[in-house]
Amino acid sequence: MSQISIFWFRRDLRLHDNAGLYHALKSGNPVLPIFIFDRNILDKLEDKKDKRIQFIHNAITEIQEQLQALGSTILVKYGTPEEVFPALLNEYNVSAIYTNHDYEPYAQIRDEAVKEYAMTEAADFYTFKDQAIFEKNEVLSGAGTPYTVFTPYSRKWKEKVNTFYLKSYPNEKYFNNFLKTEKMDIPSLAEMGFQSTATVFPKKEVRDNIVKNYAEKRDFPAIEGTSKLSVHLRFGTVSIRELARTAQKLSETWLNELIWRDFYFNILHHFPHVGQGVSFRREYDKIQWRNNEDEFKKWCEGKTGYPIVDAGMRELNTTGFMHNRVRMIVASFLTKHLLIDWRWGEAYFAQKLLDFDLSANNGGWQWASGSGCDAAPYFRVFNPRLQTEKFDKNLEYIKKWVPELNSFDYPLPMVDHDFARKRVLEVYQKALKGAE
């Protein structure tokens, strides 16, 4: 039996400019691409109409069509990696498994287990940097320590970046090295216990006019001012290197948003406790949260009586997306107005967001609660009314998602802003004073 290499797709669902796939195709052996619908992850999903599973299935189907045109296929399994790889290595003479780095806690454990198993079967296991421009120890302070504040990190990032780091991998040159084989069927959503959705996903094209005007328009949720590429970045259907090159040419503000991704990967790598439900600033774990379940339910359903908050939550529940400015407002409201633990909000976003990414989601929630790696003090409390006046003055966004506004059906505000601000400052001050 001839030797082959395996390329394992995860959050890099594209054939072009894919680091691990490039190295697999250059390995000298025919390459069999695989994808695993991982039951360790899928079995925990309560929503059987999870839009993310639909998105992944669509992306895998697109890859299958591209590979068919090359006389190849993708092998797609529904199971756990610890079940799939022994069967694969028994069926094929596998020289090596290639894949790309994943930084999340489960992924680290999973990859180490697969690597150890592969070694017992005399197969190599290689992983490569693909979803970040800089990772791990590539951007450190002059003292050799990780940055914990974004601005100096971004400054160093921009000093270091050059054409080498942003160059695309020429995968297309080696497409004839895919294993020539018949098409293999992809498990249907129904076979995996999921239902298809009618979701229309954002296109993965970069629209230059959106990027050029990003700095001026990104904070206004009623207008089309953001790229909507976050779900594509999350699952790797677009290349971060290509986007960074575009950002360099068109918008430093948009480039900064891409650098934030690297920054939060950096935080998760150097401070893994943040991915395990612990505050970046551990003294914030002393805060006495109210954690009122009825109030949390109203927040989840968009029935707080604060229109901008309710609009954001309804947009999230309906589409799987929420405008970034509104994400900050609703997160601040939950943690500061209602004094509900940021971990509750983090977990809810993890269930609902199409672009859910552990490092960025955790970073955003800890930023909102004041417990994260942010230079601003904890007493920043967003005023939903002022945020509305600034960013949705004509209530276009709010009226789209809260049509019953100004009717008897719309609830009164569940808490007074001035009262909530005073309360949260007292609770935080007491906790942080006690932690000194």
Protein Blocks (a to p, Z undefined) as FASTA:
>chain_A
ZZddddddfblccfbhpfklmmmmmnopacdddddddfklmmmpmblkbfklmmmmmmmm
mmmmmmmmnopacddddddfklmmmmmmmmpccfbdcddddfbfklmmmmmmmmmmmmmn
opacddddfkbmbgcjlpccfkopacfbfklmmmmmmmmpcfklmpccffklmmmmpccd
dddddddfklnopacdfbdcddfbdcfklmmmmmmmmmmmkbcfbgklmmmmmnopacfk
lmmmmmmmmomklmmmmmmmmmmmmmmmmmmmlmnopafblmlmmpccfkiaklmmmmmn
opnopaklmmmmmmmmmnopacfklmmmmmmmmmmmnopafklmmmmmmmmmmklcfklm
mmmmmmmnopaccfbdfklccdfklmmmmmmmnommmmmmmmmgoiaklccdfbdfklmm
mmmmmmmmmmmmmmZZ
